[in-house]
Amino acid sequence: MTTMTTAFTWKIAQLERETDDGYVFTAHYTVDANDGTYSAGAYGSLGLERPEGEMVPFADLTEEIVIGWVKDILNVEEVEASLQTQLDEKHAPTAVVGLPWQ
């Protein structure tokens, strides 16, 4: 049996911010898992606390910075394990849908 390596790709889909100072209070993110044969994905929204001290100006934010914030709050291993379980199920289904007469 060949072991597949799964690639996980984290992205930021959208940010919500206050207009007066640029404080980002919500990050909408996606995580895609691809093992070369199948793919699975997840979408979520995460509330962010106002940082203490100096904020990174909104114009200076990068996707990598915000992904770091999201990963610092979430249990990354749990999210990726859940997606891996979906991929494993696609490779070896434990349940299927269908009618015996078709």
Summary of the structure (lengths in Angstrom):
residues: 102
radius of gyration: 18.4
end to end distance: 31.7
largest distance: 66.8
contacts: 220
relative contact order: 0.21
helix: 29%
strand: 30%
